[in-house]
Amino acid sequence: MSETSLQKREPIALGAIALSRKINWFVERLCVALLIILVLDVWLGILARYVIPWPLTFTEELARYVMIWTALIAVSSGIAHREHIGVLVVFERFPMSMRKWLAVSFDLLAFIFFAVIFFYGIGMVDRGFGRYTMINEIPKAWPFMGVPIAAALACVQLLLVGIHDFFATDVHIAQDRAEI
């Protein structure tokens, strides 16, 4: 590959990873905010049940759905950091020359997986408007929205890290990015 071709590829890789980091910055802060809400909600539930006799029934349901949303949304952060389970173990077993193509292949497979989850998650949300939660009787579509939102975030992160992996000129793809 010529020197000018390599020079054209590197800005694409750096731009993709920069955008991935910006999205991940937002996602990480959202996860922290959701965790704060979760902790406060659980403590409020404990106080309402055992210390102050308040009839608060929403705390258990809120805690459940906030925890699920947090876990689902955090998936995209794991993708941005290249921390998905098993990938680094597999990378280490292959020679450096094959790692780039292996990374792009993993990105493509994971993108297809999350795109399918997104597609079926939209249907789940649509059906959720006709079902209601047990305690507060809110439409289940609201908690179900975490599935397609998380899948969309995962697809965006996979697209960005895949672009980076494809256009990066060095072969130290996963190891360098795991330290973001």
N, C-alpha and C positions, 0 to 999 in steps of 0.2 A: 504494500500500500504506500502511495506517495506521501511525502511530507505535507503537501497542501490538503490532501484528502483527510489526513489525520487531524490537521488544524481545523478543518470544517466540522469534524465529528465531535470534538471535545466540547465546544460551546453548547451543542445540543444536549450532551450528557450532563454537563454542569447546570444548564437551565432546568432540565427535568428534575434533577436531585434538589435544586434550590426550591422549586415549587413544591416538591414532596415534603421538604423540611418545613415550609410555611404552613402547609395543610396540617402536618403533624404537630406543629406548635399549637395550633388551634385545638386539635383533637385532644392533645394531652391536657390542656387547660379545661376543656369541657369534661374530661374524665375526672379531673381533680374536683371540679365543681359538683359533679354528680356524686362523687364519694363523700364530699362534705354534706350534701343534702341527705345522703343515705345515713351517715353517722348521726346527724342531728335528728333525723326522723326516728331512728331506732331508739335514741336516748329519750325523745319525746314519748315514744310508745311505752318505754319502761317507766318513766315518770307518771304517765297517765294511768298505767295499770297498777303500779305498786306503791307509789308515793302520794300522788294527788289523785283522788278519785274522779278523774275526768272521763266522760264516755267518748273517747276518741277512737273511732273505728278505722280511720283511713290509714293509720301508720303502718300496719302490717302489709296492706296491699301496695302502698307507695314504696315501701322498702323493697318488696319483691320486684316490682317493675323497674325501679331505679337501678337495682343491682344488675338486672338483665341488660338494660340499656348500656350501662357502664361496660360490662363485659363484651358486649357486641361491638360497641364503638371502639374499644381499645384494640380490636383486631387490626385495624388499619395502622395503628401505631406500631404494632409488632411487625407488620409488613414493611413499614418505612424504615425500621431499624434492622430489618433482615433477621428477625428473631423468631420466625415461625419454626415450629418444632421439627427437628430432623433434617432441615436443609443444610445447615453447616456440617453436620456429621456426614452427609452424603458428599458435599463438596470436598471435604478433606480426603476422601478416598479416590478422587480422580486427579489426573495430572493438571497442572495449571492451564495448559492449552485448551483443555476441554471444559473448564469451569465456566467460561463465558457463555458457551452454548447451553450448558446445563442450567445456568441461572435463567437464561431467556426461556428455556423450555419449561422450567418450574413456574416462571411468571405467567406463561401462556396457559398452562394447565390450571393454575390457581385462578386466573382471570375467568376462564370458562366456568369453573366451579362457582365463583361468586356471582357471575352474571346469571347463572341458573337460579341461585338463591335469590337474587334481586327480582328476577322474573316471577318466581313463585311467591316471593314475599309480597309483591304488589297484590296478587290474588288473595293472599292471606289477610292483608289489611282491608281489602274490599269486603271480604266475608265477615271481618271483624266488626264492621259497623252494624251488623245484625245480631251480634252477641254482646252480652254485658258482663262486667265483672261481678263477682258474688257480693262483695261488701258494699261498694259505693254505686254499683250499677252504671258505671261509665262504659261507653262502647269500647270493646277490646281492641278496636282498630288503633287507638292511641298507644297502648303499650306495644302492639304488634308492629307499629311503624319503625321500631328499632331495627327490625330485620332488614327491610330493603334499604334503609338509610345506611346501616353498617355495611351491607353488601356493596352499595354504591361507593362508599368511602374506600372500601377494600379494592374495588375495581380501579378507581382513580389512582390509588397508591401503587397498585400492581402495574398499571399502565406507565406511570412515571418511573418507577424503579426498573421496569422492563426497558424503557427507552434509554435510561441511564446505562443499564447493563449492555445493551446492544451497541450504543454509540461510544462507550468509554474505551479509551485506548489502552489502559493497563488491564492486566488480568487479575488483579487483586480486588475483585468486585465485592463479594460478600463480606470478606474480612474487614475491609476498610469501612464499609458502610454500616457494619454492625456496631461501630463505635460512635455513631452520630450523636 
